[in-house]
Amino acid sequence: MNSFVLDCSVALAWLHEDGDPAYVEGTFRLLEGGATAFAPPIWYYEMVNGLVMAQRRKRASAARISEFLEALNEYAVQIFMPDWKNVTAALGHDAKAASGNNLTAYDNAYLLTALQLGLPLASLDCDLIRAARKAGIEDAVKNWS
């Protein structure tokens, strides 16, 4: 596999060493194998929030977060900015898709990135996984590990 969409739930699970360990490890094996991960612009903000909350809740020390960021920087994570000619129509579509799939607008950004790029998705979020399956989006790890 050359590319997939990476939900921050997987990256943060790598930091916390929780979630589905085999799935998280499989995702990072893809990256280590040279696959490129794409994410919507919200990824940065979700990652920063996750790291701040991890330190605040004492789930990770500043040193552990620093090690995590160094390791994460070794992988190719590309931010995908959609090319929307009609922002109003695009936002209306996103809101409708998100509400129809029981997703937050933030999670819907990953779904739409996968749809727009035609790529599989790596996520630990049950609602997002369900919406991706419904949309015909393949699972990045289960289908290529």
C-alpha positions as semicolon CSV with decimal commas, in nm:
position;residue;x (nm);y (nm);z (nm)
1;M;0,000;0,000;0,000
2;N;0,130;0,342;-0,089
3;S;-0,117;0,570;0,090
4;F;-0,400;0,580;0,343
5;V;-0,586;0,828;0,563
6;L;-0,470;0,835;0,927
7;D;-0,717;0,924;1,201
8;C;-0,549;1,074;1,505
9;S;-0,718;0,811;1,723
10;V;-0,460;0,563;1,594
11;A;-0,163;0,795;1,642
12;L;-0,268;0,886;1,995
13;A;-0,325;0,519;2,079
14;W;0,037;0,464;1,980
15;L;0,141;0,724;2,238
16;H;-0,081;0,577;2,510
17;E;-0,009;0,218;2,410
18;D;-0,378;0,139;2,427
19;G;-0,666;0,072;2,191
20;D;-0,623;-0,236;1,972
21;P;-0,246;-0,297;1,995
22;A;-0,233;-0,517;1,685
23;Y;-0,423;-0,257;1,481
24;V;-0,205;0,031;1,602
25;E;0,112;-0,170;1,535
26;G;-0,019;-0,265;1,190
27;T;-0,078;0,100;1,105
28;F;0,274;0,195;1,197
29;R;0,414;-0,105;1,008
30;L;0,251;0,048;0,700
31;L;0,427;0,377;0,770
32;E;0,757;0,204;0,837
33;G;0,713;0,026;0,504
34;G;0,705;0,362;0,327
35;A;0,330;0,427;0,301
36;T;0,222;0,789;0,310
37;A;-0,052;0,888;0,553
38;F;-0,291;1,167;0,465
39;A;-0,503;1,358;0,714
40;P;-0,739;1,655;0,705
41;P;-0,619;1,989;0,849
42;I;-0,801;1,918;1,177
43;W;-0,544;1,644;1,244
44;Y;-0,291;1,894;1,380
45;Y;-0,538;2,040;1,625
46;E;-0,665;1,702;1,740
47;M;-0,308;1,581;1,790
48;V;-0,210;1,890;1,989
49;N;-0,524;1,860;2,202
50;G;-0,458;1,488;2,258
51;L;-0,099;1,556;2,363
52;V;-0,198;1,840;2,597
53;M;-0,469;1,626;2,755
54;A;-0,232;1,329;2,789
55;Q;0,013;1,541;2,984
56;R;-0,258;1,715;3,186
57;R;-0,413;1,381;3,284
58;K;-0,069;1,237;3,357
59;R;-0,105;0,968;3,089
60;A;0,224;1,078;2,933
61;S;0,519;1,280;3,056
62;A;0,672;1,567;2,861
63;A;0,968;1,339;2,785
64;R;0,740;1,064;2,650
65;I;0,551;1,315;2,435
66;S;0,881;1,446;2,299
67;E;0,993;1,089;2,211
68;F;0,655;1,025;2,049
69;L;0,678;1,340;1,835
70;E;1,032;1,253;1,724
71;A;0,917;0,907;1,619
72;L;0,605;1,044;1,448
73;N;0,813;1,296;1,253
74;E;0,997;1,008;1,087
75;Y;0,681;0,912;0,900
76;A;0,522;1,084;0,605
77;V;0,197;1,241;0,724
78;Q;0,062;1,478;0,462
79;I;-0,215;1,725;0,534
80;F;-0,479;1,717;0,262
81;M;-0,654;2,044;0,195
82;P;-0,968;1,987;-0,010
83;D;-1,012;2,201;-0,318
84;W;-1,363;2,330;-0,275
85;K;-1,478;2,569;-0,543
86;N;-1,805;2,636;-0,370
87;V;-1,738;2,646;0,003
88;T;-2,103;2,691;0,097
89;A;-2,209;2,379;-0,097
90;A;-1,918;2,182;0,044
91;L;-2,000;2,279;0,402
92;G;-2,364;2,188;0,348
93;H;-2,261;1,847;0,211
94;D;-2,025;1,790;0,505
95;A;-2,292;1,879;0,761
96;K;-2,546;1,649;0,595
97;A;-2,295;1,362;0,567
98;A;-2,183;1,405;0,927
99;S;-2,533;1,409;1,070
100;G;-2,640;1,115;0,851
101;N;-2,348;0,908;0,979
102;N;-2,371;1,015;1,345
103;L;-2,025;1,174;1,316
104;T;-1,885;1,495;1,452
105;A;-1,775;1,741;1,185
106;Y;-1,418;1,661;1,292
107;D;-1,452;1,288;1,231
108;N;-1,637;1,355;0,909
109;A;-1,326;1,537;0,784
110;Y;-1,141;1,201;0,786
111;L;-1,425;1,028;0,605
112;L;-1,439;1,296;0,337
113;T;-1,059;1,296;0,299
114;A;-1,067;0,921;0,236
115;L;-1,354;0,962;-0,011
116;Q;-1,194;1,252;-0,197
117;L;-0,855;1,081;-0,223
118;G;-1,001;0,734;-0,283
119;L;-0,787;0,591;-0,002
120;P;-0,841;0,342;0,278
121;L;-0,875;0,469;0,635
122;A;-0,698;0,375;0,959
123;S;-0,910;0,459;1,264
124;L;-1,007;0,327;1,605
125;D;-1,327;0,535;1,619
126;C;-1,626;0,298;1,597
127;D;-1,865;0,554;1,445
128;L;-1,608;0,660;1,188
129;I;-1,528;0,299;1,099
130;R;-1,899;0,224;1,057
131;A;-1,950;0,532;0,835
132;A;-1,642;0,442;0,628
133;R;-1,772;0,089;0,568
134;K;-2,110;0,231;0,471
135;A;-1,933;0,461;0,220
136;G;-1,730;0,171;0,076
137;I;-1,399;0,287;0,224
138;E;-1,158;0,004;0,299
139;D;-0,974;-0,043;0,627
140;A;-0,608;0,046;0,580
141;V;-0,474;-0,209;0,825
142;K;-0,707;-0,507;0,801
143;N;-0,686;-0,519;0,422
144;W;-0,313;-0,460;0,381
145;S;-0,134;-0,589;0,685
